[in-house]
Amino acid sequence: MTDFEKFAEKINIKFNNINLLQRAFTHRSYLNENKGPDLKHNERLEFLGDAVLELVTTHHLFTKFPDEAEGVLTAYRSAIVNTTSLLRVAEELEVNNYLLLSKGEAKDEGRARNFIVANVIEAIIGAVYLDQGYDSAAKFIDTYFLKITDDVVKQSLWQDSKSSFQEKAQEFEKTTPTYKTVSETGPDHDKKFKIEVLLKGKTVAVGEGVSKQEAEQEAARKGLGAKQWI
């Protein structure tokens, strides 16, 4: 049994054409060092899978929340299919163990690797859709993505946390929050930021992320919890 047949077994799908699944894991860089008439990279599958993921998620939300406005549904969808969700699924399925990369790309485990594995999840969806059809792709998406729908809504993960925190701070404490960088570590291609959010000079919460924007959003989200403003 090949590695890709093992992966197919992991996600409980029997592929008619296992080469489609292999292609989903094949990064463009791999082709620079490995030649073959049947070798293709995953970018077209990623393009297709991204569209299928959005369609299935949209239909799910449209059905589940019949009275919600379009803008709210769009925000829900963004929270369900964002890069964070793609990386969560990639980690759950141990995608890193199956990647086909060049030797150079294989050494890089920073932000570039995150971008690659997120794209692989979309490519897998594309491969499932082509090989098994819409229903199987929808089942995969339901299993690994749509299960977080209730948490997204309940925990307000769909909201812009910085905007929400600022609104609450002005409403309840008559002040505007400020953000301060606590630390900035790592090389340029793999930066990590730690940022605190303050009210009237006092630290409310600290967030971390691979960008200042992400760290600020995390700090604001934690601040909403700390102040019990959720």
Buried (B, 14 or more C-beta within 10 A) or exposed (E): EEEBBEBBEEBEBEBEEBBBBBBBBBBBBBBEEEEEEEBBBBBEBBEBBBBBBBBBBBEBBEEBBEEBEEEBBBBBBBBBBBBBBBBBBBEEBEBBEBBBBBEEBBEBEBBEBBEBBBBBBBBBBBBBBBBBEEEBBBBBBBEBBBEBBEEBBEBBBBBBBBEBBBEBBEEEEEEEBEBEEBEEEEEEEBBBBBBBBBBEEEBBBBBBBBEBEBBBBBBBBBBBBBBEBB
